[in-house]
């Protein structure tokens, strides 16, 4: 996670079987709910662990 001038950027991986967009939205919503400032939140999924 990085923070710069009222902006948070969160990077993480998600597991197989999880829809990346749903995960990103859920993370952004949860983080935004805990903030005490008006910071913006960006979520970046850097990897998806896919098993065959």
Buried (B, 14 or more C-beta within 10 A) or exposed (E): EEEEEEEBEBEEEBEEEEEEEEBBEEBBEEBEEEEEEEBEBEBEBEEEEEEE
